[in-house]
Amino acid sequence: MTKDTNLSRPWQDIAKEYQQRRDSLIPEEWRLPSKVLSSLPDDVTKVPLEYLTNREIELTECTVSQLARRIVDRETTSLEVTLAFCHRAAIAQQLVNCLTEIFFDDAIEQAKGLDRILEETGKPIGPLHGVPFSIKDHYNIKGLRTTAGYIAYSRFPPKEKDALVVDILRKAGAVFYVKTNNPQCMMVLETVSNIYGRTLNPKNTKLGPGGSSGGEGALLALRGSPIGLGSDIGGSIRVPATFNGLYGFKPSGKRVPVTGWECTMIGNDPIPAVAGPLGHSIEDLDLFFKIVSDAEPWFQEPLIELPWKTDEQLNFDAGHLKVGVMMWDEVVMPHPYITRVLKEVVAKLKAAGHDVVEFKPYDHGRAWSDILLPLYFTDGGLDIKNTLAASGEPMLPCAKRLLDDPTNKMRDLHDIWRLHTARDVYRSEYLAHWNATAKLTSDERPIDVILCPASCVQGTPHDVKPWWGYCSQWNLLDYPSGIIPAGTVSRGDRYPDNYKPINDLDEENFKLYNNDLYFGMPVVVQVVGRTLQDEKVMKSMKVIDRVVNGK
């Protein structure tokens, strides 16, 4: 492909070229019939099963940990596993448009090389030996382009080196085969860009898969990947995990490397942007963090030198969790299926002997409007607007609504200092609020974790901007948090007959509810802990997952 040095061509031509190049890399024998593609159901999750062999289905429905064990035990090969996931990812792309870069041939060569090493040495090169791993587009992979959802980024040549986290995973044995779609400007909870188009939710294509790691969410929901790497500054790992019924984890800042990704507003970091996984089991999420920690990345990037603790090294009683339940944030009431499922999880935790108390939110609305949103866009969105103007591409509706918020404006230095101070004061106040829960627990110690919704809705119609607060709140506080699938929308879910929205945002969410639209969609819960207590959150998730899902 020729490089666009001055973006003189119409942006539509560049987008068409990129999409055609990607689509041409799907092998002919893996292409779905046009008749099938023209008459797809809203729920496409079962479609891949019609075009995969029984063996491909078996392999692609394994977790990472299962695949790694099976490869080492010679029950399968990296090549067989890689081909199966390449095939399923190709089908997923045709169904929901979740991929940006396809490099199956490179993946096959990686897999063959790993099989040779295992055959010759009898030992894997690492805990991910031969396991496919998908990557959100804005992470750099050597030899590939990174557009990060922008037409203007098409001018840049292929990257000369892997992002640090990609390098760590590669050395652990991961096989990279696809990059996944992220939205224009990244700061939206759906996944659509002018360069690669719109990604759909596989469970209901009338809805979005979340953002900004929505391509990962959609690919994983179709089992086209065993595990994927996302990023999060306001919910971008957890919302796609939520909307697609997956497991996901946002770590504390400075625990996972972030060098080697491309996006606008790099350097504006009053809210830490983090890297983390989406997957099909908590065991796999835990494995990701152990691999990253074992690589000692703090010697290559200024991170916190804090090795990942094993369950045995944690000093708290996981058999008797102290859980604070926040049913809603007093800004936007979640849809009724979310509050129902959360109440069901609470009942199960109480029945299992865990200490469950009420957790009241502390000024979540003020935190968003007075601190968090202004800190996101201290330049008033100028960097994003300039990047769009460089190619002439239009701003898409969700980004426009966010950036047009009157709160967003160019801030002077002293205003930014004031916001930083307000952030730090609020964090201290919230910590005191958390510690006050000691008055509620049976052993008079603060709660271990918060259990709460991850969103006020389980997916939005296209170009609808939902309330972010159930995830972004924890980014502001730099609290680690994870997602656990916990139920589905049922026919009986409905608002109380006398429900009256408390504000405009709540009314917008209330009007979105339509049981016919959401019926059957997955429902999740979110588990939150204090800063740098990532392992405690992960262990608590394992306990809650066992209670809720028997895993």
Summary of the structure (lengths in Angstrom):
residues: 551
radius of gyration: 22.4
end to end distance: 47.4
largest distance: 70.1
contacts: 2026
relative contact order: 0.12
helix: 43%
strand: 12%
